[in-house]
């Protein structure tokens, strides 16, 4: 505490709880942090500080609340909770879950802005993290209904296979939206999320044109915001997003990067 509490302010702890927790979960002989109590407590302390400070901020400035700008905060303190819950006393669990539910209900109440749809798409996964943590059937049902609107309402998602960006399609910005759509589809059992991704990646396949040298290009003049083609969309993360998408829909399989012969030859030694 001495490292983060000063007379002027409480400093942000030097950790991100949602990225620490996978070390706690990874059961592998080479991982010394598996089920590590100290790491669980560090993740809890960080997540609790973030949750309390955001709650305090919104109590004092409620007009600043917007789900499209703040919903990823739910991932910070919602996703890791099931993994550190076991080290918390019952009364702390109850208080933490009450805080999660309050924050989740705030996000639901703010609704969908629709200004930059890629930011709105942070919300389904964030709300899912809270729903999984608190196990409240009514809240879980509300989260699914909220998310279904984002994935199916033509105001936000065109049945042609793109998210509405400032009134029309924008394939580069749809890459950012697709990142969180893929995340939600993999984390949940929502059929509408998978069906939307089928449409998204089918359209991308029609709009990506392989050149003779193997490079991808495609039309871009219709984009509402940027000038790039579907093959240059945002948040591809060196192919990781599209590889993940191929686990949701076969329409993305052609974009998954396969290992080369050299990679396969070297694999046993690296293993």
C-alpha positions in Angstrom: 0.0 0.0 0.0 2.9 2.4 0.7 3.8 2.1 -2.9 0.4 3.3 -4.3 -1.0 5.5 -1.5 0.3 9.1 -1.3 -1.0 12.3 0.3 -2.0 13.5 -3.1 -3.6 10.5 -4.7 -3.9 6.7 -4.9 -1.6 5.6 -7.7 -2.6 2.9 -10.1 -1.0 -0.4 -9.1 1.6 -1.6 -11.6 -0.4 -4.6 -12.9 -3.3 -5.5 -15.1 -5.5 -8.1 -13.4 -7.1 -9.5 -16.5 -3.6 -10.3 -17.9 -2.2 -11.6 -14.5 -4.9 -14.1 -14.0 -4.1 -16.4 -17.0 -0.8 -17.3 -15.2 -3.0 -18.4 -12.2 -5.1 -20.5 -14.6 -2.4 -22.1 -16.7 -1.7 -25.6 -15.4 1.7 -26.4 -16.8 4.8 -27.9 -15.1 6.8 -24.9 -16.2 4.5 -22.3 -14.7 5.4 -21.4 -11.1 2.3 -19.2 -10.8 -0.4 -21.8 -11.3 -3.0 -21.4 -8.5 -0.7 -18.9 -6.8 -2.3 -17.2 -3.8 -0.1 -14.2 -3.9 -0.8 -13.5 -7.6 -4.5 -14.0 -7.0 -4.4 -11.4 -4.2 -2.4 -9.0 -6.3 -5.0 -9.3 -9.1 -7.8 -8.8 -6.6 -6.2 -5.7 -5.0 -5.7 -4.1 -8.4 -9.1 -4.9 -9.7 -10.8 -3.7 -6.5 -8.9 -0.4 -6.7 -10.0 0.1 -10.3 -13.6 -0.8 -9.6 -13.9 1.5 -6.5 -12.2 4.4 -8.3 -14.5 4.1 -11.3 -17.6 3.9 -9.1 -16.5 6.9 -7.1 -15.9 8.9 -10.3 -19.3 8.0 -11.7 -21.0 8.9 -8.4 -19.4 12.3 -8.7 -19.8 12.8 -12.4 -22.7 10.7 -13.7 -22.9 12.5 -17.0 -19.5 11.2 -18.0 -20.9 7.7 -18.1 -21.0 6.0 -21.6 -20.8 2.3 -22.2 -18.9 2.7 -25.5 -16.1 4.4 -23.6 -16.1 2.6 -20.2 -17.4 -0.9 -20.8 -13.9 -2.5 -21.3 -13.4 -1.6 -17.6 -15.7 -4.5 -16.9 -13.1 -6.8 -18.3 -10.4 -5.5 -15.9 -12.4 -6.4 -12.8 -15.0 -8.9 -14.1 -13.0 -11.4 -16.0 -10.4 -12.3 -13.3 -12.9 -12.5 -10.4 -13.8 -16.2 -10.7 -10.1 -17.0 -10.5 -9.4 -15.1 -7.3 -12.8 -15.5 -5.6 -11.6 -18.5 -3.6 -9.1 -16.4 -1.6 -11.6 -13.8 -0.5 -13.7 -14.0 2.7 -17.4 -14.4 2.1 -18.3 -10.8 3.0 -15.6 -9.5 0.6 -17.0 -11.7 -2.2 -20.5 -10.3 -1.5 -19.3 -6.7 -1.6 -17.3 -7.2 -4.8 -20.1 -8.9 -6.6 -22.5 -6.1 -5.5 -20.0 -3.6 -7.1 -19.7 -5.6 -10.3 -23.5 -5.8 -10.6 -23.9 -2.1 -9.9 -21.4 -1.3 -12.6 -22.9 -3.7 -15.1 -26.4 -2.3 -14.6 -25.0 1.2 -15.2 -23.6 0.1 -18.5 -26.9 -1.5 -19.5 -28.7 1.6 -18.5 -26.5 3.9 -20.6 -27.4 1.9 -23.7 -25.9 1.8 -27.2 -24.6 5.1 -28.6 -24.0 4.0 -32.1 -21.5 6.8 -32.9 -18.5 4.5 -33.2 -19.9 1.0 -33.3 -16.4 -0.6 -32.8 -16.4 1.0 -29.3 -20.0 -0.2 -28.6 -18.8 -3.7 -29.3 -16.5 -3.7 -26.3 -19.7 -3.9 -24.2 -21.1 -7.4 -24.8 -17.8 -9.2 -23.7 -17.5 -6.8 -20.7 -21.0 -7.5 -19.6 -20.5 -11.2 -20.1 -17.5 -11.1 -17.8 -19.8 -9.6 -15.1 -22.6 -12.0 -15.8 -20.3 -15.0 -15.4 -18.8 -13.6 -12.2 -22.1 -12.8 -10.3 -24.3 -15.7 -11.7 -27.5 -13.7 -11.6 -30.1 -15.2 -14.1 -32.0 -11.9 -14.6 -28.8 -9.9 -15.3 -27.5 -12.6 -17.6 -30.8 -12.4 -19.6 -30.5 -8.6 -19.8 -26.9 -8.9 -21.1 -27.9 -11.3 -23.8 -30.8 -9.1 -24.9 -28.6 -6.0 -25.0 -25.9 -7.9 -27.1 -28.5 -9.4 -29.5 -29.5 -5.8 -30.4 -25.9 -4.9 -31.3 -25.4 -8.1 -33.4 -28.8 -8.1 -35.2 -30.5 -4.7 -35.4 -30.0 -3.2 -38.9 -29.4 0.1 -37.1 -26.0 -1.3 -35.9 -25.3 -4.3 -38.1 -26.2 -4.7 -41.8 -27.4 -8.2 -42.8 -24.9 -7.8 -45.7 -22.2 -8.4 -43.2 -20.8 -5.2 -41.8 -21.2 -3.0 -38.7 -22.7 0.4 -39.4 -20.0 3.1 -39.2 -21.3 6.7 -39.4 -24.2 5.6 -41.7 -22.5 3.0 -43.9 -19.8 0.4 -44.2 -16.1 1.0 -43.3 -14.1 -2.2 -43.6 -10.9 -1.0 -41.9 -12.9 0.2 -38.8 -14.9 -3.1 -38.9 -11.6 -4.8 -38.1 -11.7 -3.3 -34.6 -15.4 -4.2 -34.3 -14.6 -7.7 -35.4 -12.0 -8.2 -32.8 -14.5 -7.7 -30.0 -17.3 -9.6 -31.9 -15.0 -12.6 -32.2 -14.2 -12.3 -28.5 -17.8 -12.3 -27.6 -18.6 -15.2 -29.9 -15.9 -17.4 -28.5 -16.7 -16.6 -24.9 -20.5 -17.2 -25.1 -23.0 -19.6 -26.5 -25.0 -16.8 -28.3 -26.0 -18.1 -31.7 -26.6 -14.6 -33.0 -23.0 -13.6 -32.5 -21.8 -16.6 -34.5 -24.3 -15.9 -37.3 -23.3 -12.3 -37.6 -19.6 -13.3 -37.9 -20.6 -15.8 -40.6 -21.9 -12.8 -42.6 -19.0 -10.6 -41.7 -16.3 -13.0 -43.0 -18.4 -14.0 -46.0 -18.5 -10.4 -47.1 -14.8 -9.9 -46.4 -14.0 -12.9 -48.6 -15.9 -11.3 -51.5 -14.0 -8.0 -51.0 -10.5 -9.4 -50.6 -8.8 -9.9 -53.9 -5.5 -11.9 -54.1 -2.9 -10.4 -56.4 -0.6 -12.7 -58.5 2.2 -12.1 -56.1 0.1 -13.3 -53.2 -0.6 -9.9 -51.7 -4.2 -9.0 -50.9 -6.1 -5.9 -52.1 -9.7 -4.9 -52.7 -12.2 -2.1 -53.3 -12.3 0.8 -50.7 -14.1 3.7 -52.3 -17.3 3.0 -50.4 -15.8 3.3 -46.9 -17.5 5.9 -44.7 -14.4 6.9 -42.7 -11.1 5.4 -44.0 -9.7 4.6 -47.4 -8.3 1.1 -46.9 -9.4 -2.3 -48.2 -10.9 -5.1 -46.1 -7.4 -6.8 -46.2 -6.0 -3.8 -44.3 -8.5 -3.6 -41.5 -7.6 -2.7 -37.9 -6.8 -4.9 -35.0 -5.7 -8.0 -37.0 -2.9 -8.6 -34.4 -0.7 -10.4 -36.9 -3.5 -12.7 -37.9 -4.5 -13.8 -34.3 -8.0 -12.3 -34.6 -8.8 -14.0 -37.9 -7.3 -17.3 -36.6 -9.7 -17.0 -33.6 -12.6 -16.2 -36.0 -11.9 -19.4 -37.9 -12.8 -21.2 -34.7 -16.2 -19.6 -34.9 -16.9 -19.7 -38.6 -15.4 -21.6 -41.6 -15.8 -18.3 -43.6 -12.6 -17.1 -41.8 -10.6 -20.2 -42.4 -8.8 -18.8 -45.5 -7.4 -16.0 -43.4 -5.9 -18.2 -40.7 -2.1 -18.2 -41.0 -0.8 -21.8 -41.4 2.7 -22.8 -40.4 5.2 -23.1 -43.1 7.2 -26.2 -43.9 10.2 -24.6 -42.2 8.1 -23.9 -39.1 7.0 -27.5 -38.9 10.5 -28.8 -39.5 11.8 -26.6 -36.6 8.9 -27.3 -34.3 10.2 -30.5 -32.6 13.5 -28.9 -31.5 11.7 -25.8 -30.2 9.2 -27.9 -28.4 
